[in-house]
Amino acid sequence: MAWLVRIALLAGGAVAAWFIAPDAPNYSVVQAMMTIVIIAIAVFTAARIRRR
C-alpha cells in the first residue's frame, strides 16, 4: 500500500510542478490536492471498469 501512495504522491508532485514552482511555500498543499485528484480519477476509473 505504501508504494501505491508513494507513486500517487510522485505523480501529484509532477503535475503540481507544472503549475507552481517546487520551492513555493504552498507547494505541498498543491501537491496534496493534485494527488487527491489523481486518486479520485483512479477510483472512478476502477469503478467504471468493474461496472461493465
Secondary structure as a PSIPRED ss2 file (coil, helix, strand):
# PSIPRED VFORMAT (PSIPRED V4.0)

   1 M C   1.000  0.000  0.000
   2 A H   0.000  1.000  0.000
   3 W H   0.000  1.000  0.000
   4 L H   0.000  1.000  0.000
   5 V H   0.000  1.000  0.000
   6 R H   0.000  1.000  0.000
   7 I H   0.000  1.000  0.000
   8 A H   0.000  1.000  0.000
   9 L H   0.000  1.000  0.000
  10 L H   0.000  1.000  0.000
  11 A H   0.000  1.000  0.000
  12 G H   0.000  1.000  0.000
  13 G H   0.000  1.000  0.000
  14 A H   0.000  1.000  0.000
  15 V H   0.000  1.000  0.000
  16 A H   0.000  1.000  0.000
  17 A H   0.000  1.000  0.000
  18 W H   0.000  1.000  0.000
  19 F H   0.000  1.000  0.000
  20 I C   1.000  0.000  0.000
  21 A C   1.000  0.000  0.000
  22 P C   1.000  0.000  0.000
  23 D C   1.000  0.000  0.000
  24 A C   1.000  0.000  0.000
  25 P C   1.000  0.000  0.000
  26 N C   1.000  0.000  0.000
  27 Y H   0.000  1.000  0.000
  28 S H   0.000  1.000  0.000
  29 V H   0.000  1.000  0.000
  30 V H   0.000  1.000  0.000
  31 Q H   0.000  1.000  0.000
  32 A H   0.000  1.000  0.000
  33 M H   0.000  1.000  0.000
  34 M H   0.000  1.000  0.000
  35 T H   0.000  1.000  0.000
  36 I H   0.000  1.000  0.000
  37 V H   0.000  1.000  0.000
  38 I H   0.000  1.000  0.000
  39 I H   0.000  1.000  0.000
  40 A H   0.000  1.000  0.000
  41 I H   0.000  1.000  0.000
  42 A H   0.000  1.000  0.000
  43 V H   0.000  1.000  0.000
  44 F H   0.000  1.000  0.000
  45 T H   0.000  1.000  0.000
  46 A H   0.000  1.000  0.000
  47 A H   0.000  1.000  0.000
  48 R H   0.000  1.000  0.000
  49 I H   0.000  1.000  0.000
  50 R H   0.000  1.000  0.000
  51 R H   0.000  1.000  0.000
  52 R C   1.000  0.000  0.000
